[in-house]
Amino acid sequence: MLALDRASGALRWIYQDAPSAELVEAKKGWGFGASPVVSDGLVYAADLNGKVYAIDLKP
């Protein structure tokens, strides 16, 4: 997941979580499974394995 500056198109931040060895071995998918939601300065996103992330929008 990444955020771009709307005015310049510059990268503001990036979040990448590599799959665990168990997911690779089981040949399961990984990554984010739906659109993120923004609320109170945080980006909330759920991955394909049920884990929910809250990422601060401030650098």
C-alpha positions as CSV (number, residue, x, y, z in Angstrom):
1,M,0.0,0.0,0.0
2,L,1.3,3.4,-0.8
3,A,0.3,7.1,-0.6
4,L,0.9,9.7,-3.2
5,D,0.9,13.5,-2.9
6,R,-2.1,14.6,-4.9
7,A,-0.5,17.9,-6.1
8,S,2.9,16.5,-7.2
9,G,2.4,12.8,-7.5
10,A,5.4,12.2,-5.3
11,L,5.5,9.2,-3.0
12,R,4.5,10.1,0.6
13,W,4.8,6.7,2.2
14,I,4.8,3.0,1.5
15,Y,3.9,0.0,3.5
16,Q,4.9,-3.5,2.4
17,D,4.6,-6.6,4.6
18,A,6.2,-9.7,3.1
19,P,4.3,-13.0,3.4
20,S,5.3,-15.4,6.2
21,A,7.1,-18.6,5.4
22,E,3.8,-20.5,6.4
23,L,1.8,-18.6,3.7
24,V,4.5,-19.2,1.1
25,E,4.7,-22.9,1.9
26,A,0.8,-23.2,1.9
27,K,0.7,-21.3,-1.4
28,K,-1.9,-18.9,0.1
29,G,-2.5,-15.5,-1.3
30,W,-1.3,-12.4,0.6
31,G,-1.8,-8.7,0.3
32,F,-4.7,-6.4,1.0
33,G,-8.2,-7.8,0.2
34,A,-10.3,-4.6,0.0
35,S,-10.1,-0.9,-0.3
36,P,-8.6,0.9,2.7
37,V,-10.7,3.3,4.9
38,V,-9.4,6.6,6.2
39,S,-10.6,7.9,9.6
40,D,-9.0,10.3,12.2
41,G,-5.6,10.4,10.5
42,L,-5.3,6.7,10.1
43,V,-5.6,4.3,7.1
44,Y,-7.3,1.1,8.1
45,A,-6.8,-1.9,5.8
46,A,-7.5,-5.6,6.1
47,D,-5.3,-8.3,4.5
48,L,-6.4,-11.5,2.9
49,N,-5.6,-13.4,6.1
50,G,-7.9,-11.4,8.4
51,K,-5.2,-9.1,9.9
52,V,-6.3,-5.4,10.2
53,Y,-3.7,-2.6,9.9
54,A,-4.0,1.0,11.2
55,I,-1.3,3.1,9.4
56,D,-0.7,6.7,10.5
57,L,-1.0,9.2,7.7
58,K,1.5,11.5,9.2
59,P,5.1,10.9,8.1
